[in-house]
Amino acid sequence: MYKVKVYVTLRESVLDPQGTAVKQSLHTMNYQEVQDVRIGKYMELTIEKADRNIEEVVNELCTRLLANPVIEDYRYEIEECVAQ
Amino acid sequence: MYKVKVYVTLRESVLDPQGTAVKQSLHTMNYQEVQDVRIGKYMELTIEKADRNIEEVVNELCTRLLANPVIEDYRYEIEECVAQ
């Protein structure tokens, strides 16, 4: 069994209105030291061992569903663990 | 200047309908090996150095705005970097 952590972030060149809104809220709350906020997604997947290479599967999941490769980048960490 | 990465996840005991929906989509797409999906938030903050301890500031940001401590857990990584 694998525990896979996937991080999806907007590409640098893409505007992040959600991040801007959070930054403005923080400024309103008097945290002037916050200069920038970018918001992304974090996903934890539990995947069973199969015949296929796990990295290949995860890349496919990311490009086909979890991330939009046009505007988002993704990275992942795979951790193998023993089934209980 | 600090680069802070914040990970916000739903507590184990809280249902994650978004994760369940993604899992079902993956099953429909024939990725039967995916057993579980949990979805969280990932945030990158750029924070200027101030008089206060950075960890204290980040904990405050998380509990006051970025996470809902009733249903969510958070963890963070702080990286100090030289301003350009």
N, CA and C atoms of all chains as a GROMACS GRO file, in nm:
protein
  504
    1MET      N    1   0.084  -0.119   0.000
    1MET     CA    2   0.000   0.000   0.000
    1MET      C    3   0.088   0.125   0.000
    2TYR      N    4   0.040   0.226  -0.067
    2TYR     CA    5   0.116   0.351  -0.071
    2TYR      C    6   0.033   0.466  -0.015
    3LYS      N    7   0.103   0.554   0.056
    3LYS     CA    8   0.043   0.681   0.096
    3LYS      C    9   0.104   0.786   0.003
    4VAL      N   10   0.022   0.854  -0.070
    4VAL     CA   11   0.074   0.952  -0.166
    4VAL      C   12   0.024   1.091  -0.126
    5LYS      N   13   0.118   1.184  -0.116
    5LYS     CA   14   0.081   1.323  -0.086
    5LYS      C   15   0.098   1.405  -0.213
    6VAL      N   16  -0.006   1.470  -0.254
    6VAL     CA   17   0.000   1.549  -0.378
    6VAL      C   18  -0.021   1.696  -0.345
    7TYR      N   19   0.067   1.779  -0.399
    7TYR     CA   20   0.057   1.924  -0.379
    7TYR      C   21   0.029   1.987  -0.515
    8VAL      N   22  -0.081   2.059  -0.525
    8VAL     CA   23  -0.113   2.125  -0.652
    8VAL      C   24  -0.110   2.276  -0.629
    9THR      N   25  -0.031   2.345  -0.709
    9THR     CA   26  -0.020   2.491  -0.694
    9THR      C   27  -0.046   2.559  -0.828
   10LEU      N   28  -0.095   2.680  -0.822
   10LEU     CA   29  -0.111   2.758  -0.945
   10LEU      C   30   0.027   2.794  -0.997
   11ARG      N   31   0.043   2.794  -1.129
   11ARG     CA   32   0.171   2.836  -1.185
   11ARG      C   33   0.200   2.981  -1.148
   12GLU      N   34   0.328   3.014  -1.140
   12GLU     CA   35   0.372   3.148  -1.100
   12GLU      C   36   0.304   3.258  -1.180
   13SER      N   37   0.284   3.232  -1.309
   13SER     CA   38   0.233   3.336  -1.400
   13SER      C   39   0.081   3.354  -1.389
   14VAL      N   40   0.015   3.267  -1.311
   14VAL     CA   41  -0.131   3.274  -1.304
   14VAL      C   42  -0.174   3.352  -1.180
   15LEU      N   43  -0.264   3.445  -1.198
   15LEU     CA   44  -0.315   3.523  -1.085
   15LEU      C   45  -0.388   3.433  -0.986
   16ASP      N   46  -0.377   3.466  -0.857
   16ASP     CA   47  -0.440   3.386  -0.753
   16ASP      C   48  -0.534   3.475  -0.671
   17PRO      N   49  -0.658   3.495  -0.718
   17PRO     CA   50  -0.750   3.585  -0.649
   17PRO      C   51  -0.782   3.540  -0.506
   18GLN      N   52  -0.785   3.407  -0.483
   18GLN     CA   53  -0.814   3.357  -0.349
   18GLN      C   54  -0.701   3.397  -0.253
   19GLY      N   55  -0.577   3.382  -0.302
   19GLY     CA   56  -0.461   3.422  -0.222
   19GLY      C   57  -0.462   3.571  -0.192
   20THR      N   58  -0.499   3.650  -0.293
   20THR     CA   59  -0.503   3.795  -0.275
   20THR      C   60  -0.608   3.832  -0.170
   21ALA      N   61  -0.722   3.763  -0.173
   21ALA     CA   62  -0.828   3.790  -0.076
   21ALA      C   63  -0.781   3.758   0.066
   22VAL      N   64  -0.711   3.644   0.080
   22VAL     CA   65  -0.661   3.607   0.212
   22VAL      C   66  -0.557   3.709   0.260
   23LYS      N   67  -0.470   3.753   0.169
   23LYS     CA   68  -0.369   3.852   0.206
   23LYS      C   69  -0.436   3.980   0.255
   24GLN      N   70  -0.539   4.024   0.183
   24GLN     CA   71  -0.608   4.146   0.223
   24GLN      C   72  -0.677   4.130   0.358
   25SER      N   73  -0.734   4.012   0.382
   25SER     CA   74  -0.795   3.988   0.514
   25SER      C   75  -0.690   3.998   0.623
   26LEU      N   76  -0.572   3.937   0.596
   26LEU     CA   77  -0.466   3.940   0.698
   26LEU      C   78  -0.420   4.082   0.723
   27HIS      N   79  -0.414   4.164   0.617
   27HIS     CA   80  -0.376   4.305   0.637
   27HIS      C   81  -0.481   4.377   0.721
   28THR      N   82  -0.607   4.349   0.693
   28THR     CA   83  -0.716   4.410   0.771
   28THR      C   84  -0.705   4.370   0.918
   29MET      N   85  -0.657   4.246   0.941
   29MET     CA   86  -0.641   4.197   1.078
   29MET      C   87  -0.509   4.244   1.140
   30ASN      N   88  -0.441   4.334   1.068
   30ASN     CA   89  -0.320   4.397   1.119
   30ASN      C   90  -0.193   4.312   1.111
   31TYR      N   91  -0.194   4.217   1.021
   31TYR     CA   92  -0.069   4.144   0.993
   31TYR      C   93  -0.007   4.202   0.866
   32GLN      N   94   0.048   4.322   0.882
   32GLN     CA   95   0.104   4.393   0.766
   32GLN      C   96   0.229   4.324   0.714
   33GLU      N   97   0.290   4.239   0.796
   33GLU     CA   98   0.415   4.174   0.754
   33GLU      C   99   0.394   4.066   0.649
   34VAL      N  100   0.268   4.026   0.626
   34VAL     CA  101   0.242   3.924   0.524
   34VAL      C  102   0.248   3.990   0.386
   35GLN      N  103   0.346   3.948   0.305
   35GLN     CA  104   0.366   4.014   0.176
   35GLN      C  105   0.294   3.944   0.064
   36ASP      N  106   0.282   3.814   0.074
   36ASP     CA  107   0.220   3.740  -0.036
   36ASP      C  108   0.158   3.610   0.016
   37VAL      N  109   0.047   3.572  -0.045
   37VAL     CA  110  -0.018   3.444  -0.012
   37VAL      C  111  -0.055   3.376  -0.144
   38ARG      N  112  -0.017   3.249  -0.156
   38ARG     CA  113  -0.060   3.170  -0.272
   38ARG      C  114  -0.130   3.048  -0.217
   39ILE      N  115  -0.243   3.014  -0.275
   39ILE     CA  116  -0.320   2.902  -0.220
   39ILE      C  117  -0.326   2.787  -0.319
   40GLY      N  118  -0.302   2.669  -0.268
   40GLY     CA  119  -0.306   2.550  -0.352
   40GLY      C  120  -0.386   2.440  -0.285
   41LYS      N  121  -0.375   2.321  -0.340
   41LYS     CA  122  -0.447   2.208  -0.285
   41LYS      C  123  -0.348   2.104  -0.235
   42TYR      N  124  -0.392   2.032  -0.134
   42TYR     CA  125  -0.308   1.928  -0.077
   42TYR      C  126  -0.395   1.803  -0.067
   43MET      N  127  -0.349   1.693  -0.122
   43MET     CA  128  -0.430   1.571  -0.120
   43MET      C  129  -0.352   1.453  -0.069
   44GLU      N  130  -0.417   1.372   0.012
   44GLU     CA  131  -0.355   1.248   0.060
   44GLU      C  132  -0.431   1.130   0.000
   45LEU      N  133  -0.363   1.049  -0.075
   45LEU     CA  134  -0.427   0.933  -0.137
   45LEU      C  135  -0.370   0.805  -0.078
   46THR      N  136  -0.456   0.708  -0.059
   46THR     CA  137  -0.412   0.574  -0.022
   46THR      C  138  -0.434   0.486  -0.144
   47ILE      N  139  -0.326   0.429  -0.194
   47ILE     CA  140  -0.335   0.350  -0.318
   47ILE      C  141  -0.282   0.210  -0.293
   48GLU      N  142  -0.358   0.112  -0.337
   48GLU     CA  143  -0.316  -0.028  -0.325
   48GLU      C  144  -0.207  -0.060  -0.426
   49LYS      N  145  -0.125  -0.154  -0.394
   49LYS     CA  146  -0.025  -0.199  -0.489
   49LYS      C  147  -0.093  -0.264  -0.608
   50ALA      N  148  -0.047  -0.229  -0.728
   50ALA     CA  149  -0.101  -0.293  -0.848
   50ALA      C  150   0.017  -0.332  -0.937
   51ASP      N  151  -0.012  -0.384  -1.053
   51ASP     CA  152   0.095  -0.428  -1.142
   51ASP      C  153   0.175  -0.310  -1.195
   52ARG      N  154   0.107  -0.198  -1.213
   52ARG     CA  155   0.174  -0.084  -1.274
   52ARG      C  156   0.264  -0.010  -1.177
   53ASN      N  157   0.360   0.059  -1.234
   53ASN     CA  158   0.451   0.143  -1.156
   53ASN      C  159   0.372   0.254  -1.088
   54ILE      N  160   0.396   0.273  -0.959
   54ILE     CA  161   0.316   0.368  -0.882
   54ILE      C  162   0.335   0.513  -0.931
   55GLU      N  163   0.457   0.548  -0.968
   55GLU     CA  164   0.481   0.687  -1.015
   55GLU      C  165   0.402   0.716  -1.142
   56GLU      N  166   0.398   0.615  -1.227
   56GLU     CA  167   0.323   0.629  -1.352
   56GLU      C  168   0.175   0.653  -1.322
   57VAL      N  169   0.122   0.573  -1.228
   57VAL     CA  170  -0.019   0.588  -1.190
   57VAL      C  171  -0.044   0.727  -1.133
   58VAL      N  172   0.042   0.771  -1.041
   58VAL     CA  173   0.019   0.900  -0.976
   58VAL      C  174   0.027   1.014  -1.078
   59ASN      N  175   0.123   1.008  -1.169
   59ASN     CA  176   0.131   1.111  -1.273
   59ASN      C  177   0.004   1.115  -1.356
   60GLU      N  178  -0.049   0.998  -1.385
   60GLU     CA  179  -0.171   0.991  -1.465
   60GLU      C  180  -0.289   1.051  -1.388
   61LEU      N  181  -0.301   1.015  -1.259
   61LEU     CA  182  -0.410   1.070  -1.176
   61LEU      C  183  -0.402   1.222  -1.174
   62CYS      N  184  -0.279   1.274  -1.158
   62CYS     CA  185  -0.261   1.418  -1.146
   62CYS      C  186  -0.299   1.489  -1.276
   63THR      N  187  -0.250   1.439  -1.388
   63THR     CA  188  -0.277   1.510  -1.514
   63THR      C  189  -0.421   1.490  -1.561
   64ARG      N  190  -0.480   1.375  -1.526
   64ARG     CA  191  -0.615   1.349  -1.574
   64ARG      C  192  -0.724   1.406  -1.485
   65LEU      N  193  -0.699   1.416  -1.355
   65LEU     CA  194  -0.807   1.465  -1.268
   65LEU      C  195  -0.766   1.565  -1.162
   66LEU      N  196  -0.656   1.538  -1.092
   66LEU     CA  197  -0.628   1.617  -0.972
   66LEU      C  198  -0.576   1.757  -1.001
   67ALA      N  199  -0.504   1.773  -1.110
   67ALA     CA  200  -0.451   1.907  -1.142
   67ALA      C  201  -0.490   1.944  -1.284
   68ASN      N  202  -0.494   2.072  -1.310
   68ASN     CA  203  -0.516   2.120  -1.446
   68ASN      C  204  -0.380   2.167  -1.499
   69PRO      N  205  -0.317   2.087  -1.583
   69PRO     CA  206  -0.178   2.116  -1.621
   69PRO      C  207  -0.162   2.248  -1.697
   70VAL      N  208  -0.272   2.304  -1.745
   70VAL     CA  209  -0.263   2.432  -1.818
   70VAL      C  210  -0.226   2.544  -1.721
   71ILE      N  211  -0.286   2.543  -1.603
   71ILE     CA  212  -0.260   2.654  -1.510
   71ILE      C  213  -0.197   2.610  -1.379
   72GLU      N  214  -0.184   2.478  -1.358
   72GLU     CA  215  -0.133   2.433  -1.229
   72GLU      C  216  -0.010   2.343  -1.243
   73ASP      N  217   0.073   2.348  -1.143
   73ASP     CA  218   0.186   2.255  -1.131
   73ASP      C  219   0.152   2.157  -1.019
   74TYR      N  220   0.211   2.040  -1.023
   74TYR     CA  221   0.192   1.949  -0.912
   74TYR      C  222   0.323   1.881  -0.878
   75ARG      N  223   0.332   1.839  -0.753
   75ARG     CA  224   0.443   1.754  -0.712
   75ARG      C  225   0.387   1.654  -0.611
   76TYR      N  226   0.459   1.546  -0.590
   76TYR     CA  227   0.404   1.444  -0.501
   76TYR      C  228   0.515   1.373  -0.426
   77GLU      N  229   0.476   1.311  -0.318
   77GLU     CA  230   0.566   1.228  -0.238
   77GLU      C  231   0.499   1.093  -0.221
   78ILE      N  232   0.572   0.987  -0.247
   78ILE     CA  233   0.516   0.853  -0.232
   78ILE      C  234   0.585   0.783  -0.116
   79GLU      N  235   0.504   0.724  -0.032
   79GLU     CA  236   0.556   0.658   0.087
   79GLU      C  237   0.496   0.516   0.086
   80GLU      N  238   0.580   0.417   0.092
   80GLU     CA  239   0.528   0.282   0.091
   80GLU      C  240   0.498   0.242   0.235
   81CYS      N  241   0.386   0.180   0.258
   81CYS     CA  242   0.362   0.136   0.395
   81CYS      C  243   0.301  -0.002   0.399
   82VAL      N  244   0.322  -0.066   0.510
   82VAL     CA  245   0.277  -0.204   0.525
   82VAL      C  246   0.129  -0.202   0.562
   83ALA      N  247   0.050  -0.280   0.493
   83ALA     CA  248  -0.093  -0.287   0.523
   83ALA      C  249  -0.113  -0.350   0.661
   84GLN      N  250  -0.212  -0.298   0.732
   84GLN     CA  251  -0.236  -0.350   0.867
   84GLN      C  252  -0.336  -0.464   0.864
   85MET      N  253   1.327   3.771   0.556
   85MET     CA  254   1.202   3.728   0.496
   85MET      C  255   1.184   3.578   0.516
   86TYR      N  256   1.062   3.537   0.536
   86TYR     CA  257   1.035   3.395   0.555
   86TYR      C  258   0.939   3.344   0.447
   87LYS      N  259   0.966   3.222   0.403
   87LYS     CA  260   0.870   3.150   0.319
   87LYS      C  261   0.804   3.047   0.410
   88VAL      N  262   0.675   3.055   0.425
   88VAL     CA  263   0.605   2.964   0.515
   88VAL      C  264   0.509   2.876   0.434
   89LYS      N  265   0.520   2.746   0.453
   89LYS     CA  266   0.428   2.655   0.387
   89LYS      C  267   0.332   2.601   0.491
   90VAL      N  268   0.204   2.619   0.468
   90VAL     CA  269   0.102   2.576   0.565
   90VAL      C  270   0.017   2.466   0.501
   91TYR      N  271  -0.001   2.357   0.575
   91TYR     CA  272  -0.085   2.246   0.529
   91TYR      C  273  -0.203   2.236   0.623
   92VAL      N  274  -0.322   2.247   0.569
   92VAL     CA  275  -0.442   2.236   0.651
   92VAL      C  276  -0.519   2.111   0.608
   93THR      N  277  -0.546   2.023   0.702
   93THR     CA  278  -0.620   1.901   0.669
   93THR      C  279  -0.738   1.885   0.763
   94LEU      N  280  -0.841   1.818   0.714
   94LEU     CA  281  -0.955   1.787   0.800
   94LEU      C  282  -0.911   1.686   0.904
   95ARG      N  283  -0.961   1.698   1.025
   95ARG     CA  284  -0.931   1.598   1.128
   95ARG      C  285  -0.981   1.462   1.083
   96GLU      N  286  -0.913   1.360   1.130
   96GLU     CA  287  -0.946   1.221   1.093
   96GLU      C  288  -1.093   1.190   1.113
   97SER      N  289  -1.150   1.242   1.220
   97SER     CA  290  -1.288   1.207   1.257
   97SER      C  291  -1.394   1.280   1.174
   98VAL      N  292  -1.348   1.376   1.090
   98VAL     CA  293  -1.444   1.456   1.015
   98VAL      C  294  -1.459   1.398   0.874
   99LEU      N  295  -1.582   1.382   0.830
   99LEU     CA  296  -1.609   1.331   0.695
   99LEU      C  297  -1.556   1.429   0.590
  100ASP      N  298  -1.508   1.375   0.479
  100ASP     CA  299  -1.454   1.459   0.373
  100ASP      C  300  -1.529   1.431   0.242
  101PRO      N  301  -1.644   1.496   0.222
  101PRO     CA  302  -1.725   1.468   0.104
  101PRO      C  303  -1.652   1.498  -0.028
  102GLN      N  304  -1.565   1.600  -0.025
  102GLN     CA  305  -1.490   1.635  -0.146
  102GLN      C  306  -1.396   1.520  -0.184
  103GLY      N  307  -1.329   1.467  -0.082
  103GLY     CA  308  -1.240   1.353  -0.105
  103GLY      C  309  -1.316   1.231  -0.155
  104THR      N  310  -1.433   1.206  -0.097
  104THR     CA  311  -1.515   1.092  -0.141
  104THR      C  312  -1.555   1.109  -0.287
  105ALA      N  313  -1.591   1.231  -0.325
  105ALA     CA  314  -1.630   1.257  -0.464
  105ALA      C  315  -1.514   1.230  -0.559
  106VAL      N  316  -1.395   1.275  -0.520
  106VAL     CA  317  -1.277   1.253  -0.604
  106VAL      C  318  -1.249   1.103  -0.614
  107LYS      N  319  -1.260   1.032  -0.502
  107LYS     CA  320  -1.236   0.888  -0.504
  107LYS      C  321  -1.333   0.819  -0.599
  108GLN      N  322  -1.459   0.858  -0.592
  108GLN     CA  323  -1.558   0.796  -0.680
  108GLN      C  324  -1.529   0.825  -0.827
  109SER      N  325  -1.486   0.949  -0.855
  109SER     CA  326  -1.450   0.983  -0.993
  109SER      C  327  -1.335   0.894  -1.040
  110LEU      N  328  -1.236   0.876  -0.954
  110LEU     CA  329  -1.120   0.793  -0.991
  110LEU      C  330  -1.163   0.649  -1.015
  111HIS      N  331  -1.258   0.599  -0.936
  111HIS     CA  332  -1.307   0.463  -0.958
  111HIS      C  333  -1.379   0.454  -1.092
  112THR      N  334  -1.459   0.558  -1.123
  112THR     CA  335  -1.528   0.561  -1.252
  112THR      C  336  -1.428   0.561  -1.367
  113MET      N  337  -1.313   0.625  -1.343
  113MET     CA  338  -1.209   0.631  -1.446
  113MET      C  339  -1.122   0.504  -1.446
  114ASN      N  340  -1.166   0.406  -1.368
  114ASN     CA  341  -1.099   0.276  -1.365
  114ASN      C  342  -0.970   0.268  -1.284
  115TYR      N  343  -0.956   0.360  -1.190
  115TYR     CA  344  -0.844   0.348  -1.095
  115TYR      C  345  -0.897   0.286  -0.967
  116GLN      N  346  -0.925   0.156  -0.974
  116GLN     CA  347  -0.984   0.086  -0.860
  116GLN      C  348  -0.886   0.074  -0.744
  117GLU      N  349  -0.757   0.090  -0.773
  117GLU     CA  350  -0.657   0.074  -0.668
  117GLU      C  351  -0.656   0.190  -0.567
  118VAL      N  352  -0.726   0.300  -0.600
  118VAL     CA  353  -0.730   0.413  -0.506
  118VAL      C  354  -0.830   0.381  -0.395
  119GLN      N  355  -0.779   0.370  -0.273
  119GLN     CA  356  -0.865   0.329  -0.162
  119GLN      C  357  -0.925   0.445  -0.086
  120ASP      N  358  -0.849   0.553  -0.079
  120ASP     CA  359  -0.897   0.665   0.000
  120ASP      C  360  -0.836   0.795  -0.051
  121VAL      N  361  -0.915   0.902  -0.044
  121VAL     CA  362  -0.866   1.035  -0.082
  121VAL      C  363  -0.911   1.133   0.026
  122ARG      N  364  -0.818   1.213   0.075
  122ARG     CA  365  -0.852   1.320   0.170
  122ARG      C  366  -0.799   1.449   0.109
  123ILE      N  367  -0.881   1.552   0.113
  123ILE     CA  368  -0.839   1.677   0.049
  123ILE      C  369  -0.820   1.787   0.152
  124GLY      N  370  -0.711   1.858   0.137
  124GLY     CA  371  -0.681   1.967   0.228
  124GLY      C  372  -0.637   2.090   0.152
  125LYS      N  373  -0.585   2.186   0.225
  125LYS     CA  374  -0.538   2.308   0.161
  125LYS      C  375  -0.388   2.322   0.182
  126TYR      N  376  -0.326   2.386   0.087
  126TYR     CA  377  -0.182   2.409   0.095
  126TYR      C  378  -0.161   2.557   0.068
  127MET      N  379  -0.091   2.626   0.155
  127MET     CA  380  -0.071   2.770   0.135
  127MET      C  381   0.075   2.808   0.147
  128GLU      N  382   0.118   2.896   0.062
  128GLU     CA  383   0.255   2.949   0.070
  128GLU      C  384   0.247   3.096   0.104
  129LEU      N  385   0.306   3.132   0.217
  129LEU     CA  386   0.303   3.272   0.259
  129LEU      C  387   0.444   3.329   0.256
  130THR      N  388   0.454   3.454   0.216
  130THR     CA  389   0.580   3.525   0.225
  130THR      C  390   0.562   3.629   0.335
  131ILE      N  391   0.643   3.618   0.439
  131ILE     CA  392   0.625   3.706   0.555
  131ILE      C  393   0.755   3.781   0.583
  132GLU      N  394   0.742   3.910   0.601
  132GLU     CA  395   0.859   3.993   0.634
  132GLU      C  396   0.902   3.971   0.778
  133LYS      N  397   1.028   3.992   0.803
  133LYS     CA  398   1.074   3.983   0.942
  133LYS      C  399   1.013   4.094   1.025
  134ALA      N  400   0.967   4.060   1.143
  134ALA     CA  401   0.914   4.163   1.233
  134ALA      C  402   0.972   4.138   1.372
  135ASP      N  403   0.929   4.217   1.468
  135ASP     CA  404   0.984   4.203   1.603
  135ASP      C  405   0.942   4.071   1.666
  136ARG      N  406   0.822   4.026   1.632
  136ARG     CA  407   0.769   3.906   1.697
  136ARG      C  408   0.828   3.778   1.642
  137ASN      N  409   0.825   3.677   1.725
  137ASN     CA  410   0.869   3.544   1.686
  137ASN      C  411   0.783   3.492   1.571
  138ILE      N  412   0.848   3.441   1.467
  138ILE     CA  413   0.775   3.401   1.347
  138ILE      C  414   0.679   3.284   1.374
  139GLU      N  415   0.720   3.190   1.459
  139GLU     CA  416   0.633   3.076   1.486
  139GLU      C  417   0.503   3.119   1.555
  140GLU      N  418   0.520   3.216   1.643
  140GLU     CA  419   0.405   3.270   1.715
  140GLU      C  420   0.308   3.335   1.615
  141VAL      N  421   0.366   3.413   1.523
  141VAL     CA  422   0.283   3.480   1.422
  141VAL      C  423   0.209   3.376   1.336
  142VAL      N  424   0.282   3.273   1.290
  142VAL     CA  425   0.221   3.173   1.200
  142VAL      C  426   0.111   3.097   1.273
  143ASN      N  427   0.134   3.061   1.398
  143ASN     CA  428   0.030   2.992   1.475
  143ASN      C  429  -0.095   3.079   1.488
  144GLU      N  430  -0.073   3.207   1.506
  144GLU     CA  431  -0.186   3.299   1.519
  144GLU      C  432  -0.262   3.309   1.388
  145LEU      N  433  -0.188   3.322   1.276
  145LEU     CA  434  -0.253   3.330   1.144
  145LEU      C  435  -0.337   3.206   1.120
  146CYS      N  436  -0.280   3.089   1.156
  146CYS     CA  437  -0.350   2.963   1.130
  146CYS      C  438  -0.477   2.952   1.212
  147THR      N  439  -0.467   2.980   1.341
  147THR     CA  440  -0.586   2.962   1.424
  147THR      C  441  -0.690   3.072   1.403
  148ARG      N  442  -0.644   3.191   1.363
  148ARG     CA  443  -0.741   3.299   1.346
  148ARG      C  444  -0.804   3.304   1.208
  149LEU      N  445  -0.732   3.260   1.104
  149LEU     CA  446  -0.791   3.272   0.970
  149LEU      C  447  -0.773   3.150   0.881
  150LEU      N  448  -0.654   3.094   0.877
  150LEU     CA  449  -0.625   2.995   0.773
  150LEU      C  450  -0.689   2.858   0.798
  151ALA      N  451  -0.702   2.821   0.924
  151ALA     CA  452  -0.763   2.691   0.954
  151ALA      C  453  -0.877   2.710   1.053
  152ASN      N  454  -0.967   2.616   1.053
  152ASN     CA  455  -1.075   2.613   1.152
  152ASN      C  456  -1.040   2.504   1.254
  153PRO      N  457  -0.989   2.545   1.370
  153PRO     CA  458  -0.935   2.446   1.465
  153PRO      C  459  -1.038   2.346   1.515
  154VAL      N  460  -1.165   2.375   1.495
  154VAL     CA  461  -1.269   2.282   1.540
  154VAL      C  462  -1.268   2.155   1.455
  155ILE      N  463  -1.251   2.171   1.325
  155ILE     CA  464  -1.257   2.053   1.238
  155ILE      C  465  -1.127   2.028   1.162
  156GLU      N  466  -1.031   2.121   1.172
  156GLU     CA  467  -0.910   2.106   1.092
  156GLU      C  468  -0.782   2.104   1.176
  157ASP      N  469  -0.683   2.032   1.127
  157ASP     CA  470  -0.549   2.037   1.184
  157ASP      C  471  -0.460   2.114   1.088
  158TYR      N  472  -0.355   2.173   1.140
  158TYR     CA  473  -0.260   2.237   1.050
  158TYR      C  474  -0.119   2.206   1.093
  159ARG      N  475  -0.030   2.210   0.995
  159ARG     CA  476   0.112   2.205   1.027
  159ARG      C  477   0.182   2.298   0.931
  160TYR      N  478   0.304   2.338   0.964
  160TYR     CA  479   0.371   2.437   0.878
  160TYR      C  480   0.520   2.414   0.878
  161GLU      N  481   0.583   2.468   0.774
  161GLU     CA  482   0.729   2.466   0.762
  161GLU      C  483   0.773   2.609   0.738
  162ILE      N  484   0.873   2.652   0.814
  162ILE     CA  485   0.922   2.789   0.796
  162ILE      C  486   1.063   2.784   0.739
  163GLU      N  487   1.085   2.865   0.638
  163GLU     CA  488   1.215   2.868   0.571
  163GLU      C  489   1.258   3.014   0.568
  164GLU      N  490   1.375   3.039   0.620
  164GLU     CA  491   1.421   3.177   0.618
  164GLU      C  492   1.494   3.202   0.487
  165CYS      N  493   1.467   3.312   0.422
  165CYS     CA  494   1.542   3.337   0.299
  165CYS      C  495   1.586   3.483   0.292
  166VAL      N  496   1.692   3.504   0.218
  166VAL     CA  497   1.751   3.636   0.208
  166VAL      C  498   1.672   3.717   0.106
  167ALA      N  499   1.633   3.835   0.143
  167ALA     CA  500   1.558   3.921   0.050
  167ALA      C  501   1.647   3.958  -0.068
  168GLN      N  502   1.584   3.966  -0.185
  168GLN     CA  503   1.665   4.000  -0.304
  168GLN      C  504   1.667   4.150  -0.327
   0.00000   0.00000   0.00000
